[in-house]
Amino acid sequence: MDAAELAAHRANTRYFISVNPTLLVLIPRIRIVSSTGVRLQDGVPRPEQVVRLIDQSSPSGPVPGEVRASDGKQRTVQYQLLGEWDAVFGLYDHWTDAQGIHWEIGDLIPDNGYERRARVVRYGET
């Protein structure tokens, strides 16, 4: 793609995010391998970023699935996390919002040069 097209896509992404922005501080998870197995450990939180969360559950709104947890049922809803081309996030990055809902990046979508995207799962009661 040429420079003009790339600039146009980046500007469109920036505008789309600005219509419904979310400020996030993502917490990366570091893979620790030991003799007893592999575990994920929280790393240093990333700097705050402006992103947009896009509901991917259904065309007519969220249709949560149920996940059994040790303390009862939880709801899961899938979203896409959209950031500008230079956004920084990784697989298993996570955060907890003001309502106590836990979010986690479950899959990174291949880079296209003008936006960063990931599939995100929301876990919680609401």
C-alpha positions as CSV (number, residue, x, y, z in Angstrom):
1,M,0.0,0.0,0.0
2,D,1.3,3.4,-0.8
3,A,2.0,6.2,1.7
4,A,-1.2,8.1,0.9
5,E,-3.4,5.1,1.4
6,L,-1.6,4.2,4.6
7,A,-2.1,7.7,6.0
8,A,-5.8,7.6,5.1
9,H,-6.4,4.2,6.9
10,R,-4.5,5.5,9.9
11,A,-6.6,8.7,10.0
12,N,-9.8,6.7,9.7
13,T,-8.8,4.3,12.5
14,R,-7.9,7.3,14.7
15,Y,-11.3,8.9,14.1
16,F,-13.2,5.6,14.7
17,I,-11.5,5.2,18.0
18,S,-12.2,8.8,19.0
19,V,-16.0,8.4,18.6
20,N,-16.1,5.9,21.6
21,P,-12.7,5.8,23.2
22,T,-11.6,3.8,26.3
23,L,-8.5,4.5,28.3
24,L,-6.6,1.3,29.3
25,V,-3.6,0.3,31.3
26,L,-2.9,-3.2,30.2
27,I,-1.0,-5.6,32.4
28,P,1.2,-8.0,30.4
29,R,1.6,-11.6,31.4
30,I,5.1,-13.2,31.3
31,R,5.4,-16.9,30.6
32,I,7.5,-18.5,33.4
33,V,8.8,-22.1,32.7
34,S,10.0,-24.1,35.7
35,S,10.5,-27.8,36.5
36,T,6.9,-28.0,37.7
37,G,5.3,-26.5,34.5
38,V,4.4,-23.2,32.9
39,R,2.6,-20.3,34.6
40,L,1.8,-16.8,33.7
41,Q,2.9,-14.0,36.0
42,D,1.9,-10.3,35.8
43,G,4.6,-8.0,34.4
44,V,5.0,-4.2,34.6
45,P,1.8,-2.4,33.5
46,R,2.0,-0.8,30.1
47,P,1.6,3.0,29.7
48,E,-2.1,4.2,29.4
49,Q,-3.4,3.9,25.8
50,V,-6.6,5.1,24.0
51,V,-8.4,2.2,22.4
52,R,-11.9,1.2,21.4
53,L,-13.7,-1.9,22.5
54,I,-16.0,-3.4,19.9
55,D,-18.7,-5.9,20.9
56,Q,-18.5,-9.0,18.8
57,S,-21.1,-11.2,20.5
58,S,-24.0,-10.8,18.1
59,P,-25.4,-8.3,15.6
60,S,-28.1,-7.3,18.0
61,G,-26.1,-6.9,21.1
62,P,-24.3,-9.0,23.7
63,V,-25.3,-12.6,24.0
64,P,-23.1,-13.8,26.9
65,G,-22.1,-17.4,27.3
66,E,-21.8,-19.1,30.6
67,V,-18.5,-20.3,32.2
68,R,-18.5,-22.3,35.3
69,A,-16.2,-20.9,38.0
70,S,-15.3,-22.2,41.5
71,D,-17.6,-19.5,42.9
72,G,-20.5,-20.1,40.6
73,K,-21.4,-19.0,37.0
74,Q,-19.7,-16.2,35.1
75,R,-20.6,-14.6,31.8
76,T,-18.2,-14.3,28.9
77,V,-18.6,-11.9,26.0
78,Q,-16.2,-11.5,23.1
79,Y,-14.9,-8.1,21.9
80,Q,-12.3,-6.7,19.6
81,L,-9.7,-4.3,21.0
82,L,-8.8,-1.7,18.4
83,G,-5.8,0.5,18.8
84,E,-3.9,2.8,16.5
85,W,-1.0,1.3,14.4
86,D,1.5,2.0,17.2
87,A,-0.6,0.6,20.1
88,V,1.2,-2.0,22.3
89,F,-0.6,-5.0,23.6
90,G,0.2,-8.8,23.7
91,L,-1.4,-12.1,24.1
92,Y,-2.8,-12.6,27.7
93,D,-2.6,-8.9,28.5
94,H,-5.4,-8.1,30.9
95,W,-7.1,-5.4,33.0
96,T,-10.0,-5.0,35.4
97,D,-12.5,-2.2,34.8
98,A,-14.2,0.1,37.3
99,Q,-17.1,-2.3,37.7
100,G,-14.8,-5.2,38.6
101,I,-15.1,-7.0,35.3
102,H,-12.0,-8.8,34.2
103,W,-10.8,-8.5,30.5
104,E,-8.2,-10.6,28.8
105,I,-6.6,-10.6,25.3
106,G,-7.1,-14.1,23.9
107,D,-5.8,-13.7,20.4
108,L,-3.8,-11.1,18.4
109,I,-5.1,-10.3,14.9
110,P,-2.3,-10.0,12.3
111,D,-0.9,-6.5,11.8
112,N,-1.9,-4.5,8.7
113,G,0.2,-1.4,9.3
114,Y,-2.6,1.0,10.1
115,E,-4.3,-0.5,13.2
116,R,-3.7,-3.0,16.0
117,R,-6.4,-5.4,16.8
118,A,-6.9,-8.3,19.3
119,R,-9.8,-10.5,20.3
120,V,-10.7,-9.8,24.0
121,V,-12.9,-11.8,26.4
122,R,-14.8,-10.1,29.2
123,Y,-15.4,-12.3,32.3
124,G,-17.9,-11.3,35.0
125,E,-21.3,-11.3,36.4
126,T,-22.9,-8.5,34.3
